[in-house]
């Protein structure tokens, strides 16, 4: 009786997608802000900017929308600024002494 061990090979496209997914570039908050601001300046097309930064345009538009919504909330006073909360705690502690 013969035992045959078959190796299941993945298609090359699947292997490449797995590698790209595992090595996806993580952008810092500063890089994300820089990219969004460059797009808002309008000096280059969004497609050109996305090609240069190696991101898809849907990622740019999502970050842009998030950036603008967060700015709106901050200006409306819905989101407390972390530094101001820290200062108010320090001031309250000084007053309590």
TORPA-4810 file (N, C-alpha, C, O; in nm, 3 decimals):
<nodes>
NODE_1_0.083_-0.117_0.000_0.000_0.000_0.000_0.088_0.125_0.000_0.175_0.141_0.085_X
NODE_2_0.065_0.211_-0.094_0.144_0.333_-0.107_0.078_0.447_-0.031_-0.043_0.468_-0.038_X
NODE_3_0.161_0.518_0.041_0.111_0.639_0.106_0.164_0.758_0.027_0.284_0.773_0.005_X
NODE_4_0.075_0.839_-0.013_0.118_0.957_-0.088_0.089_1.081_-0.005_-0.025_1.108_0.032_X
NODE_5_0.193_1.152_0.023_0.174_1.278_0.095_0.179_1.389_-0.009_0.280_1.412_-0.075_X
NODE_6_0.070_1.454_-0.020_0.061_1.562_-0.119_0.079_1.696_-0.050_0.018_1.724_0.053_X
NODE_7_0.162_1.775_-0.106_0.178_1.911_-0.058_0.082_1.999_-0.135_0.078_1.999_-0.258_X
NODE_8_0.005_2.072_-0.060_-0.089_2.164_-0.123_-0.017_2.296_-0.145_0.025_2.361_-0.049_X
NODE_9_-0.005_2.333_-0.269_0.064_2.458_-0.301_-0.038_2.569_-0.320_-0.142_2.551_-0.384_X
NODE_10_-0.005_2.682_-0.264_-0.090_2.800_-0.281_-0.054_2.868_-0.412_0.062_2.863_-0.455_X
NODE_11_-0.150_2.930_-0.474_-0.117_3.007_-0.594_-0.024_3.123_-0.559_-0.026_3.175_-0.447_X
NODE_12_0.057_3.162_-0.655_0.156_3.268_-0.633_0.090_3.398_-0.587_0.146_3.470_-0.504_X
NODE_13_-0.027_3.429_-0.641_-0.096_3.553_-0.601_-0.131_3.551_-0.453_-0.118_3.653_-0.385_X
NODE_14_-0.176_3.437_-0.403_-0.212_3.425_-0.262_-0.089_3.443_-0.174_-0.095_3.510_-0.071_X
NODE_15_0.022_3.383_-0.214_0.146_3.397_-0.137_0.190_3.543_-0.134_0.229_3.593_-0.029_X
NODE_16_0.184_3.611_-0.247_0.222_3.752_-0.252_0.132_3.839_-0.166_0.180_3.929_-0.097_X
NODE_17_0.002_3.813_-0.169_-0.091_3.889_-0.085_-0.061_3.868_0.062_-0.067_3.963_0.141_X
NODE_18_-0.029_3.744_0.100_0.005_3.715_0.240_0.131_3.789_0.283_0.138_3.842_0.394_X
NODE_19_0.229_3.793_0.194_0.354_3.864_0.226_0.328_4.014_0.239_0.376_4.077_0.333_X
NODE_20_0.253_4.071_0.146_0.223_4.214_0.153_0.144_4.248_0.278_0.169_4.351_0.342_X
NODE_21_0.050_4.163_0.314_-0.032_4.187_0.432_0.054_4.184_0.558_0.034_4.264_0.649_X
NODE_22_0.150_4.092_0.563_0.237_4.079_0.680_0.338_4.192_0.690_0.384_4.224_0.799_X
NODE_23_0.372_4.254_0.577_0.475_4.358_0.579_0.417_4.495_0.550_0.488_4.584_0.502_X
NODE_24_0.290_4.513_0.578_0.226_4.642_0.552_0.293_4.751_0.634_0.322_4.732_0.752_X
NODE_25_0.315_4.863_0.572_0.383_4.976_0.637_0.288_5.043_0.736_0.173_5.072_0.703_X
NODE_26_0.336_5.067_0.855_0.259_5.137_0.957_0.302_5.283_0.958_0.420_5.314_0.975_X
NODE_27_0.207_5.373_0.939_0.238_5.515_0.937_0.215_5.575_1.076_0.120_5.539_1.145_X
NODE_28_0.304_5.664_1.115_0.286_5.733_1.243_0.179_5.841_1.226_0.139_5.874_1.115_X
NODE_29_0.132_5.893_1.337_0.030_5.998_1.334_0.081_6.121_1.259_0.006_6.185_1.185_X
NODE_30_0.209_6.154_1.278_0.266_6.270_1.210_0.268_6.250_1.059_0.241_6.344_0.983_X
NODE_31_0.301_6.128_1.014_0.303_6.100_0.871_0.162_6.109_0.812_0.144_6.161_0.702_X
NODE_32_0.064_6.058_0.885_-0.075_6.064_0.837_-0.120_6.209_0.823_-0.184_6.246_0.725_X
NODE_33_-0.088_6.291_0.922_-0.125_6.432_0.918_-0.056_6.502_0.802_-0.117_6.582_0.731_X
NODE_34_0.072_6.472_0.782_0.148_6.534_0.673_0.085_6.500_0.537_0.072_6.587_0.451_X
NODE_35_0.046_6.375_0.519_-0.014_6.332_0.393_-0.147_6.403_0.370_-0.175_6.451_0.260_X
NODE_36_-0.230_6.409_0.475_-0.361_6.476_0.462_-0.343_6.623_0.431_-0.412_6.677_0.345_X
NODE_37_-0.250_6.690_0.499_-0.228_6.832_0.474_-0.174_6.858_0.333_-0.211_6.957_0.270_X
NODE_38_-0.088_6.768_0.284_-0.040_6.783_0.146_-0.156_6.772_0.047_-0.160_6.845_-0.052_X
NODE_39_-0.248_6.682_0.074_-0.365_6.667_-0.013_-0.455_6.789_-0.007_-0.510_6.830_-0.109_X
NODE_40_-0.470_6.847_0.111_-0.555_6.965_0.127_-0.494_7.088_0.059_-0.566_7.176_0.013_X
NODE_41_-0.361_7.094_0.053_-0.296_7.206_-0.015_-0.329_7.209_-0.163_-0.340_7.316_-0.222_X
NODE_42_-0.345_7.092_-0.222_-0.384_7.084_-0.362_-0.274_7.110_-0.462_-0.302_7.134_-0.580_X
NODE_43_-0.149_7.106_-0.419_-0.038_7.130_-0.512_-0.023_7.015_-0.611_0.020_7.035_-0.724_X
NODE_44_-0.059_6.895_-0.568_-0.050_6.775_-0.652_-0.186_6.706_-0.649_-0.265_6.729_-0.557_X
NODE_45_-0.213_6.623_-0.746_-0.340_6.551_-0.746_-0.339_6.447_-0.634_-0.233_6.402_-0.591_X
NODE_46_-0.457_6.410_-0.588_-0.469_6.309_-0.483_-0.413_6.176_-0.533_-0.346_6.104_-0.459_X
NODE_47_-0.441_6.143_-0.659_-0.389_6.018_-0.716_-0.237_6.018_-0.716_-0.174_5.917_-0.683_X
NODE_48_-0.177_6.131_-0.754_-0.031_6.141_-0.754_0.027_6.131_-0.614_0.128_6.065_-0.592_X
NODE_49_-0.037_6.197_-0.520_0.006_6.192_-0.381_-0.001_6.048_-0.328_0.092_6.001_-0.263_X
NODE_50_-0.111_5.980_-0.357_-0.128_5.842_-0.311_-0.025_5.749_-0.374_0.028_5.661_-0.306_X
NODE_51_0.004_5.768_-0.501_0.108_5.687_-0.567_0.243_5.711_-0.501_0.317_5.616_-0.473_X
NODE_52_0.276_5.837_-0.477_0.405_5.871_-0.418_0.420_5.813_-0.278_0.528_5.770_-0.239_X
NODE_53_0.310_5.814_-0.201_0.315_5.765_-0.063_0.283_5.616_-0.051_0.286_5.560_0.058_X
NODE_54_0.253_5.552_-0.163_0.219_5.409_-0.169_0.099_5.374_-0.082_0.102_5.278_-0.005_X
NODE_55_-0.007_5.454_-0.094_-0.132_5.424_-0.025_-0.244_5.428_-0.128_-0.230_5.488_-0.234_X
NODE_56_-0.355_5.363_-0.096_-0.470_5.366_-0.186_-0.550_5.493_-0.158_-0.548_5.545_-0.047_X
NODE_57_-0.619_5.541_-0.259_-0.691_5.668_-0.245_-0.802_5.660_-0.141_-0.831_5.759_-0.074_X
NODE_58_-0.865_5.543_-0.126_-0.971_5.531_-0.025_-0.916_5.550_0.116_-0.984_5.602_0.203_X
NODE_59_-0.791_5.507_0.138_-0.727_5.527_0.268_-0.704_5.677_0.291_-0.727_5.727_0.401_X
NODE_60_-0.660_5.748_0.187_-0.639_5.892_0.200_-0.770_5.962_0.234_-0.775_6.043_0.327_X
NODE_61_-0.876_5.932_0.158_-1.003_6.001_0.180_-1.061_5.969_0.317_-1.122_6.056_0.380_X
NODE_62_-1.044_5.847_0.365_-1.090_5.812_0.499_-1.017_5.891_0.606_-1.078_5.943_0.700_X
NODE_63_-0.885_5.899_0.592_-0.805_5.975_0.689_-0.836_6.123_0.682_-0.840_6.192_0.784_X
NODE_64_-0.858_6.173_0.562_-0.890_6.314_0.544_-1.022_6.347_0.613_-1.033_6.447_0.684_X
NODE_65_-1.122_6.262_0.593_-1.253_6.283_0.655_-1.241_6.277_0.808_-1.300_6.359_0.878_X
NODE_66_-1.166_6.179_0.858_-1.146_6.166_1.002_-1.075_6.288_1.058_-1.110_6.338_1.165_X
NODE_67_-0.974_6.336_0.987_-0.897_6.453_1.028_-0.987_6.575_1.040_-0.981_6.648_1.139_X
NODE_68_-1.070_6.598_0.939_-1.158_6.714_0.939_-1.267_6.704_1.045_-1.299_6.803_1.110_X
NODE_69_-1.323_6.584_1.065_-1.427_6.565_1.167_-1.370_6.586_1.307_-1.434_6.647_1.392_X
NODE_70_-1.250_6.535_1.331_-1.187_6.551_1.461_-1.158_6.699_1.487_-1.177_6.747_1.599_X
NODE_71_-1.112_6.769_1.386_-1.087_6.913_1.401_-1.214_6.990_1.431_-1.213_7.082_1.513_X
NODE_72_-1.323_6.951_1.365_-1.453_7.017_1.390_-1.498_6.995_1.535_-1.542_7.088_1.602_X
NODE_73_-1.484_6.870_1.581_-1.525_6.840_1.719_-1.439_6.915_1.819_-1.489_6.964_1.920_X
NODE_74_-1.309_6.925_1.791_-1.219_6.993_1.882_-1.252_7.141_1.890_-1.251_7.201_1.998_X
NODE_75_-1.283_7.202_1.774_-1.317_7.344_1.771_-1.452_7.371_1.836_-1.473_7.477_1.894_X
NODE_76_-1.543_7.275_1.827_-1.674_7.291_1.889_-1.669_7.271_2.040_-1.764_7.303_2.110_X
NODE_77_-1.558_7.219_2.089_-1.544_7.199_2.233_-1.597_7.067_2.282_-1.612_7.046_2.402_X
NODE_78_-1.627_6.975_2.190_-1.678_6.844_2.230_-1.570_6.754_2.288_-1.600_6.666_2.369_X
NODE_79_-1.446_6.776_2.248_-1.336_6.691_2.292_-1.241_6.776_2.375_-1.187_6.874_2.326_X
NODE_80_-1.220_6.738_2.502_-1.126_6.815_2.583_-0.983_6.794_2.535_-0.947_6.685_2.492_X
NODE_81_-0.904_6.897_2.544_-0.764_6.890_2.505_-0.688_6.827_2.622_-0.700_6.876_2.734_X
NODE_82_-0.610_6.722_2.599_-0.541_6.652_2.708_-0.452_6.743_2.792_-0.449_6.728_2.914_X
NODE_83_-0.381_6.836_2.731_-0.292_6.924_2.807_-0.371_7.015_2.900_-0.325_7.044_3.011_X
NODE_84_-0.487_7.061_2.858_-0.567_7.149_2.942_-0.620_7.075_3.063_-0.624_7.130_3.173_X
NODE_85_-0.661_6.949_3.045_-0.708_6.871_3.159_-0.596_6.852_3.259_-0.619_6.860_3.380_X
NODE_86_-0.475_6.829_3.211_-0.362_6.807_3.299_-0.331_6.935_3.377_-0.303_6.929_3.497_X
NODE_87_-0.337_7.048_3.310_-0.311_7.175_3.377_-0.417_7.204_3.483_-0.385_7.253_3.591_X
NODE_88_-0.542_7.175_3.452_-0.648_7.204_3.549_-0.633_7.117_3.673_-0.663_7.163_3.783_X
NODE_89_-0.587_6.993_3.657_-0.563_6.908_3.774_-0.450_6.964_3.858_-0.457_6.964_3.981_X
NODE_90_-0.344_7.012_3.792_-0.231_7.069_3.863_-0.274_7.195_3.939_-0.235_7.214_4.054_X
NODE_91_-0.354_7.279_3.875_-0.402_7.401_3.940_-0.492_7.367_4.059_-0.483_7.431_4.164_X
NODE_92_-0.577_7.267_4.044_-0.665_7.227_4.153_-0.584_7.173_4.270_-0.619_7.197_4.386_X
NODE_93_-0.478_7.100_4.241_-0.393_7.046_4.347_-0.321_7.159_4.421_-0.305_7.152_4.542_X
NODE_94_-0.279_7.262_4.348_-0.211_7.375_4.411_-0.308_7.453_4.500_-0.271_7.498_4.608_X
NODE_95_-0.431_7.470_4.453_-0.531_7.543_4.532_-0.566_7.469_4.660_-0.596_7.532_4.762_X
NODE_96_-0.563_7.337_4.655_-0.601_7.257_4.772_-0.495_7.264_4.881_-0.525_7.235_4.997_X
NODE_97_-0.374_7.301_4.848_-0.266_7.307_4.949_-0.284_7.419_5.041_-0.202_7.438_5.131_X
</nodes>
